[in-house]
Amino acid sequence: MPEGDTVRRTANRLHAALAGARVERAELRWGERDASPMLGSTTTEVVSRGKHLLHRTDTGWTLHTHLRMEGQWRIAAPGSPESAGRSRDVRALVATEAWTALGLRLGVAELLRTADEDTVVGHLGPDVLDPAFDAVGIAATLRWDTRPVAEALLDQRVVAGIGTFWASEGLFVERLFPWRPANDVPAEDLARVLERIHRLMTVAVGHAIQSSTGIRRLGQNAYVHARSGRPCRRCGTTVRVAMVGTAPRERTIFSCPACQGGLAPTDDGRPQRPLGSGPSSGARRY
């Protein structure tokens, strides 16, 4: 699932293309949902809130979308084949004289009053990309949280925007065991990993490839994420993958047992093949 940095970059691109322009065409191909109230309005801004996108207009309507696992927004030039929006993957379309924005394979697409945005994003915690992000304050809220620290970081009600890539990478860089109860982790350590993730994600907004290593070539951009069965870049121990959380909301986390304090509670220690190399004893969904 695209994480907050990817969603923020998408919002920035949509804003640059659509803000200040009149909406000439608007469609929601999602059951009986109707985008016609956007017609003739002017886009005031497109912003992200965690993993949610909010396309606001001057008539008081907001197009709310969520990419889920496979969604994306594309921007097409007028007259291009793609701008016609004929693809069966198109779930939302907003066009001006200059550009056509196409929402493909979206997980959520709905039109609501801007005044009612809290009904879809009001449950979210602080946005990890907020310039005023308060890592110390969020760490303090976790002092009674008995869940594994990785699960707490992935809870959008605690902090919005973090996904499995940044949770895995942040915990590795700070040498924290992902399955340690959050309330058992010193507050200063929680604040440190939150601040680290905030800084890394803020930098990542400007780039197409997420990177915690400082290298943006695929295969070299992560320390542990999607690297199960391969040697740790820090110590050489084999990176592992295991689930965190409870069904049906469990997620995959990658970690180094030597650098981060051992195997996950559900990890039986059997060899795990590198992802993409064939059947694996580890979890595949990440």
N, C-alpha and C positions, 0 to 999 in steps of 0.2 A: 504494500500500500504506500503511495507517495506520502512522504513526511512533510512537516511544516515548512522546511526550506524549499522543497519542490513546489508546494502549493503557493508559497509567497512569490516565488519567481513567476509562476503562472499568472498570479494576480497582477504583478507588475507589468507583464507583457500585455495582458488584456486592458489594463488601465491605459497604457501608452497608446494602444490602437484605438480605443473606443471613447475615452473620456472627452467630454466637451462636444461630442458629435450626436446628431439626431439619429434615433433608431428608426430605420426604414423597413426593417423586416424582423419579426420575432416569432419563434416557434418553440413549442415544447412538445416533443414527440414521446409522450409519457402518459398513456391512458387518455383521460379526458382533460388533463391539465392544459390551461390556456395562457399563452404569453401575450395575447393581444393588448392588455393594458400597457405594455411597454411601448407600443407603436406611437411614434411621434414624440416620445419623451427624449430627454438628453441624459446621457450617462454622466453622473457626477463623479463617481469613483468606483473602482473595483479593488476590494481589499480581501485579505485573508484573515481568518481567525482560527488558529490551530490548523486543522486539516480542511476547514470549510472555506468556500469562496462566496463572497457577497458582492453582487453587482448592483449598485444603487443608482436610482434615476431621480430626476428632479420632480417627478410626479408622485413621489412617495412610495414607489414600488421597488422591491429588491428581488433579484433572481438569485436564489440560493442553490448552490451546487456542491456536491462532494464527489471526489474522484473514486473513492473506494479502492479496489484492487487494480483495476485496469483502465480507469477513466483518464481522459486528457482533453485539453482544449487546444485547438489549432486555429491559426489566423491565416486566412486566405485572401489573396488580392481579388478585386472585382474582375469578373470575366474568366477567372480560372475555372477549370473543371470542378475543382473541389468546392468552390464557393457556391455552387448550385445546391449543395447539401443533399445529394442523392444517395449517399452511403447509408446503408441500413444501420450503421453504427451511430449515426447522429441522433442524439437525444435532446439537444438544445441548439438553437441557432439565433444569433443576434448579428444583424448587418447594418452598416452605415454606408454612406456613399463611398467611403475609402476602403473599408475592410469588412470581411465577414468572419465572425468568430463561431467555430463549430465545436460543440461539446460532444465528444465521442465516448461511448460505453460508460457514461456517468453512472455512479451509484445512487445519486440523489439529484433531482432537478425539480424545483418548485418555485412558484412566484408567491410572495407574501408582502404585506405592508412593511415598510422599513421600520415603522414603530413597533412591529411584532417580531423583530429579529431575535429577541431574547428567547422566544419559544423554540428556536433551533440551535442557538449557541450560548444561551444563558447558563447552561449547566457546565460549561467549560471552565477549567482553571486558568491561571495566568498564561498568556501566550509566551512560549519560550523565546520568541523572536522580538518581544517587546524591548526597546532600548532601555526601559526602566525595570527590566526583569530583576526580581528580588529573590535571588537564590537562597539567601539566609532565611527570609520569611517563609519560603516554601519548605525548606528543610525543617523548620520548627513545626509545621503542620503535620509532619510525618512521625513525630515522636511517639504517637500512640498507634501507628499503623503496623500491624503484625504481619502484613503480607511481605513476600520477598521484595527486596528493593527494586529489582527489575520490573516486577509487576506494578509496583507503585509508580515508577517512572513512565510506564506505558498507559497509565490511567489518565485519560484526557480530562477528568474532573480535577485531578491534582495539578497537572501542567499540560497545556495544550500544544500539540505539534510533534512530540517525540514519538518515534516509531522504533522498530526493532534494530535498524541500522545504528541509529545514534545511541540507543540504550546500550547495545552490545559494545559499541566502540568507546563510549564514555566510561562505562564500568571497567573495561579493560585498561584504558589509559590510566585510570586512577586506582587500579589494582583492587577493585572491590568484588567480592563474591556475589554474583547476581541473585542467589537464593538465600542470602542472609536476610533475616527479618529487618524491615526498614527501621523499626524502633530499637533495634540492636546496633545500628550503625551510628557512630558519633555524629552529632549535628554538623560539625565542621567538615566531616568527610562527605556528608550528603550535600552540603552547600558547595563543596569543591567540585563534585561531579556534575551538579546542576549548572554551575557557572562554566565548567568546561564545555558541556553540551551546548549551552547558550552561545559561547564564543565560536565554536566550530560550525554550528548551524548558521550563524549570522554571516560568516565568511562564505559558506556554501550557497547562500542565496544567489550569489553572483556567478555561479558556475553550473554547467549542465550535469556534471558528474560529482556526486557526493564524495568527499575525501576527508579522512581523519589523519592520514599519513602525510599530507602535503603533496602527494603525487596524484595526478588526476587521470592516469592511465588505468583503464579497467584491468583488474587483477592485481593492481598495486595500490589501490585507493583505500583499502581497509586493513586493519590489523587482524581482526577475527571474523567479522561478519561475512557469511557465506564461504568461510575458509575451513569448515570442519574437515578433518582428515588430513589437513596440511600442517606443516610445522609453524609454530608460533614465531612471529618475526622478532620477538624479544628474546626468547629462551630456547626455542627449538622443539618444545613439547608439542604433541599433537593437539590441535584445536578441536574442541568438542561442540556439539549442538544438542540442546535439550529444550523441553517445553517449560514455560512458566505460566502460572495462572490456572484457573479451573475451567473445565468445559462449560459452555461452548466457546469461551473467550480466551483459551490458552494461546500463547504466542511462542515463537521460537527465539531462543537466545544463544548466541555463540560466545564461547569463552575459552580461556586457557587455564586448565586446572592447576598448573604450576604457578602461574603468575597471580591467579585470583583465588586460590585457597581450596581447591579440590573439585571433585565431580559433583554434578547436580544430583539431588536426591533420587531422581528417576533414572540416572545414568548408570547402566550396569557395567560400564567399563569395556565392553566389547569393541573391537575395532570399528571405526566409522570410515567409510570410503569418502574421498573428496566428492563434493556435490557435482553432479553431472557425469560421474564416472561409472554409474550403474547402481544396482540395488544397495541400499544403505540401511544399517540398523538404527540410524538416527532419524529425527524428524526432518521432513523435506520442506514443509511450508515455512517460508520466511519472508 
